[in-house]
Amino acid sequence: QKEVEQNSGPLSVPEGAIASLNCTYSDRGSQSFFWYRQYSGKSPELIMSIYSNGDKEDGRFTAQLNKASQYVSLLIRDSQPSDSATYLCAVRSEGSSYKLIFGSGTRLLVRP
Amino acid sequence: DGGITQSPKYLFRKEGQNVTLSCEQNLNHDAMYWYRQDPGQGLRLIYYSQIVNDFQKGDIAEGYSVSREKKESFPLTVTSAQKNPTAFYLCASQSTGGIYEQYFGPGTRLTVT
């Protein structure tokens, strides 16, 4: 059973701080990794995708991938109250270009 | 304006009734998906379709049925055989060339009493 694990939280950080969200996965053959943001009552929104080891930056967001340790993380710099949401990690395995496996999400609260 | 539309946004049904949820996309994506989300849980795959007239069961297909007669449309029927149908249903689509990113529609919240 391929699994994606996330701490459910809530992760509480003050406004302006760096929020660090982590995700581990069980399938070593995983090739593609995605972070989605989901506000309460809304659908998930894709915010980052990463395919190679290392860091990928997009504005205030940085995704970090370490395939040897089988973890992927999302850093949010200068956190804002509007970043308060649930962040879902999703993983695509090798040979499965059509299916994603989702973690259950980490709830982030940014305190003003 | 490209995107994925789902209708209705909220749906209420009595137990024992079948109900069909609509999903349409104009992104020219080949693959489409249906997920179910329960409170505090991640997304679980119900059905997916890679091309027109073909679809595969996901992890929780029992009690659900789909069709894919057009590239743009992938309706989901929740049958009376589904034991716990009350949930948030999400449709997604994905390009099959290169990046394979999935994008979601706004969702349909189904309540069965």
Interface residues (C-beta under 8 A of the other chain):
Chain A: V4 S8 S32 F34 Y36 K42 S43 P44 E45 L46 S49 L88 A90 R92 S97 Y98 K99 L100 F102 G103 S104 G105
Chain B: A31 G40 Q41 G42 L43 L45 Y48 Q50 G58 L90 Q94 T96 I99 Y100 E101 Q102 Y103 F104 G105 P106 G107
